[in-house]
Amino acid sequence: MRDELVGEVDEIWAEQVRHLPMRGAAPDPERAPLELVALIRTGVRDIEQVSFGRSNAARSGLASSGGFLRLDRTAYPDLALRKGDKVVALDREGAPVFEIMQVDDRSHLRLICDLGDAN
């Protein structure tokens, strides 16, 4: 049932994305770029509670115009997304580029990344 639900959601909402592995400000030569299908959501971020405190929850580096990337883990089980990598939304006008600000790999269903504007 899980695969059926994810498949239905992805069929409607997923888009072509190019993953650009980075090491600092340069492409990572040990990881090849990859085109994949993932959910990207941008815009309203009311559920984000940005904290400017000293705790580990502080996320002051998260760009307000970013969003989220959600990737089906069963479709890409060996994919390693890292903070600082970039993703290009190929299906969107102008192919906007986002930087991965944080990766949450705790879910067995999806790999979830916070996105910010890429420099």
SULCORVEN-V13210 format. One line per field, one symbol per residue. ss: DSSP state (H for helix, E for strand, L for the rest). phi: phi as a letter, one per 30 degrees, with the letter a starting at -180 (. if undefined). burial: I if it has 9 or more other ideal C-beta (glycine too) atoms within 8 Angstrom, else O. A space follows every 10 residues. Layout:
ss = ???
phi = ???
burial = ???
//
This chain:
ss = LHHHHHHHHH HHHLEEEEEE LEELLEELLL LLLEEEEEEE EELLLLLLLL LLLLLLLLLL LLLLLLEEEE EELLLLLLLL LLLLLEEEEL LLLLLLEEEE EEEELLLLLE EEEEEEELL
phi = .edddddddd ddcdbdbccc dbbicceddd bdebcbcadb bbjebeddcd ccdcddddbd ddddcdabcb bddddbdcdc cbejdcbcdd dceihdcbcd cacccdddcb ccbdcbddd
burial = OOOOOIOOII OOOIIIIIII IIIOOOOIOO OOOOOIIIII OOOOOOOOOO IOOOOOOIIO OIIOOIIIII IIIOOIOOIO IIOOIIIIII OOOOOOIIII IIIIOOIOOI IIIIIIOOO
//
